[in-house]
Amino acid sequence: MSLDVLAIGDTTIDAFIRLKDASVHCDVNRENCMLCMRFADKIPYDFVEEIPAVGNAANAAVACARLGLSAATRVHVGEDENGKKCIESLKKDGVDTSLIVSEQGNKTNYHYVLWYEDERTILIKHEHYNYSFPKLKEAPKWIYLSSVAEGALPYHKEIAGYVALNPEVKLAFQPGTFQIKLGVEALKDLYAHTEILFCNKEESQRILQTKEENIKALMQKIRELGPKISVITDGRNGAYLQSGEGSWYAPMYPDPAPPKERTGAGDATSSTTVAYVIKGLPPQEALLRGLINSANVVQEIGAQKGLLNTVQIDEWYAKRPSDFKATPI
């Protein structure tokens, strides 16, 4: 069976530690906030919950699989129990795991999520893997590329080369921290072959190395790097999309209830948008479905439990508020 989506990146196990004895201190603009706990003391917590097979690429693969697409992921794990947990979790969600690499002598990524109120601070440690692009019998319709560990520039050049040689394959790019750090020049071939790029406002400014505040201008500058479509999210202010057809703004879907925590909200928006573009919707309409999925993800712990299927997305869209629409800007 040919693949609709091949998601490439890293995966991890997230250990959610629910804090109850902490505080947050911010400047007057509610920026530069610091999570504070007593130093050199024993601090109680409510509970800890392990969630396997998360991370941008794995989350995208699961989202697409739940929406009825054929999805596989190329991630690297250690040949250890945590790696087995990740593979089994992805299989349960209908993701093709045949392209996953289990590296002997290496560890699976394991992150600690300090969860306080409805936000989280993540302690990350990316293991270094021997990244390589898989040998594919048949080209996927889309490649969804996101966060990998530092030092993987050759891997990105492999991916860019594959897309260049297979122009029928469309590339969705959701750059992670280290990919942004590499800089535009190092990844210029990747940007040049990107169909749709996803980032938030602050990430767009770092990619472009600018202090520009106007999101429409930021989207245009992103598209000048090569992506045909740029999507920029701005937290609770909503999301923006620009293509050759124009620019649109979409508000956030109202939270059904106060969010539990916000891990995976951006992944849900991005991957669901790609899924509905594959299904044939115009990008601005696909974005609305992404925002619906994002609103439901934050109702659960972790990035995947709240991901919806197609029937559920349709139900939420049918009862949308009148102002939940893509508005030309």
Steps between C-alpha positions, in 0.01 A plus 500: 500500500640840407550746781309825531745635758850408613579691821871548566656618825566386854277330752518487876327387815357792697478459877240752620567612857199685639633771732298646784762689699644759259447854378543702181664842487479723190596852400232767461424388143443137606815404311821337617308295752689276743374182663618511862536230764683496831869427466668218695171366635262207455208611285182291480327433168152366418588218257716401207371353173715355222383553142697313232557573131452876506696776331408708196539228235335224702214732594451588134496134395240415766283800407501402133430132576200592716370709212499198272825556311772241448783631717847376585779654701876495466630550851802357681473336840736306719495122504353510851169459681405864444555457128272196500235700688511773234468255212210313661317825577527614138380162373191525720415827328529346155833658409731299273813438710699304242734796436589559866868440582591334833865580564701245695689652790301822494222635722150617415433867567341562840375845603360635826198729479455728799126567488372794702150646459426474124856547374809283490875535510681211330843371597639357178800289408533394137696182447718501189406244237648384172235670289443376146219537250316170442504307175141527380338264251241764418505874557256636761259777404636721777800516730442672834834611646548634849737507795814287509813520714789736448770404251265352238576732208593213262162339574321816392701511179394139430135594546532811284671293231224239505226762461694669220525169312134417569309824434165320535578464874384805696691608810346640818764652727445580868850604607614417851746686721818352352375535143433869558844530661663356185385808313336566166819480295588150624148375420435710190439194279244370749315832518508524120311170463250552784130504411378624839692628801364523854640706787386739768562874491813490715646215294435690177695796639790272591496330159504837325725669758267794518301700755215544254166483686257498209401138443390553141845638423664210684300249294608670179866491604468129587354433155790687340725223639313246285191365680187536289283532812597646836302455821583702811323445831484770766389323815155598621488768229432241229675383185587646163553343158637639177519336158513623141122541526509751788526533877253391771451526874326234711416539869564228754211259547341573840623264770225248589627523859803655671811337347679233702834576335616613156754240387448409134258780415723631221567150366126434483441821305780432251448129436121525478531785252726283283259207533206703372706651218572140396126433523441784252396802708639845423785576746306770686209260557740222601649738759161532671494121554850524641388757754207277602738211565732729694214614726425138587861392554539747788208332677717194570842421639761473226506566130296209363217391729271783390560464126168456318387284209326632189146449634583690817664786307184527288285510814703781656504691170121469467448668839768767450432859607398736222832687517709184466596541138798585282484873430701659215746761625 
